[in-house]
Amino acid sequence: MSKKFLLLTPEDGSDVLKSLAAPARLAILSLLHEKGPMNVNDIADFLELPQSSTSSHLNSLESAGLITTESQKGRKGSQKICRAVHEEIVLSFSHTKQKQSNVIEVSMPVGLYSEFDVMAPCGLCSDSGIVGYLDSPDTYLSPDRMRASLLWFTKGYVEYQFPNNARIAGQTVKELELVMELSSEVPGTSENWPSDIHISLNGKTAAIWTAPGDYGDHRGKYTPDWWKLAGSQYGHLKSFRVTHDGTYIDGVRVSDVCLKDLALEEHRSIRVRISVPDDAEHPGGINIFGKHFGNYDQDIILRLQS
């Protein structure tokens, strides 16, 4: 079995490096690699840390994509089980500028979808207020959707049509990367509310990521003050990368779908569909965070590397 490694550059690794800057978080990662999956109480006891501090460190590691958590039933109720994601983390400085110059990047506002079919509860909001009517799928037709910084729905999909700028420039794509901030969606919030989020490119389902929950334990870094704390505050910044040998989520290979399956050279656009299907094992809804919402001040980003 191949190792699960994470390759960082100074341009894209700041969030992970910031999370790793705390000695306690490094100790937690080392412990998880040594002992395997552990619950929060055992981690706190083993490292002699307060449980509140341990939970804070684990939240930081999870937000950076370095661990995953899930709730399991125990003898005294539910317990949160933590697992390390990567066996190796590599920071590369080699040819950074050269690689960056070969990347074509497009940022897509979350409200600029070209097609949708969503089920309530659902909604849209900008950084200044609610767009249209809550829990009405017809609101997704509103021209004001262009201002949306956050959208959510229970089941269904939104589809975005990105320009295939590599084809226009006559360049051969070696890697496609899609980056966005996501969480599941529940009325109110719940950190234990899994949802199977499907990512499709040009009609091919390339990846399925199970969002652990819908977070409201603290305000998102960029979430505006008018948005109530009881609403979804932030998500996970996820990287979906398609290469010649498969599809990866945060550096971990998850499917055989590769660049040739997307037929990029045949299409003027790249269709990105983000969905929670009716038959999902965990149909827990979705939040898509854009600029001025969540923990990352960005919209949906598509990168083509030639």
C-alpha angles and dihedrals in degrees: 000000000000120000120258104235135170119215115203133186126195088254098056105021104071096104093050093045091049090052091049093050092085113083091215091059091050088051091051092051091047090050093050090050091049100042103024124226114001137175124246096254093052092049091051092047095046094050094036092236129144110261092235091055091045091053091049092051091048091051089054092049092048093048088053091052093245097119137021126215135199135176119242131182114257137178091272101038127287125341132196113240117204126204131184112238104200130047092197134024115197126191110202125196096171118120092342096152093044093051092047092053090060094055123098111200131192124185114208121197110233092238095054096085117146097209137015145173112181138168126219140282082072140130152154132229138178127212088270104043152318116315113225118319128340119243094012114118088201088070086073086072093059116116086223088071085088087076094053118129095174133028132179140180139167102229135354132052150273120213128203126199111213121190112251093231093169090062090048090051092046093241128144113234116231096175138012120202129187118192126186143143113250143171137165121262129236130158099271110352138298128176089208103058110112121202130182106227114195122208116200127183121196089343096311119115100227102171144006117204122187109219108214098214154323109270129221103143090111138000117278114252092248100022108125120247094241091065108092118243088234088069128079108292108180145341142201121291102232130192117207109189127184119196137165090277104042149299125300135195111206090338096312116116110237107164146013094241105123138177095274089059090060094055091211093172090062099052132069090205139035113229114211116191120189112191151161104208125211091245096050113134088226107030095182101145129240144257118199112197122205136174116329093019135084127002099310123059096218142096126226107308126204118191126190116194119197 
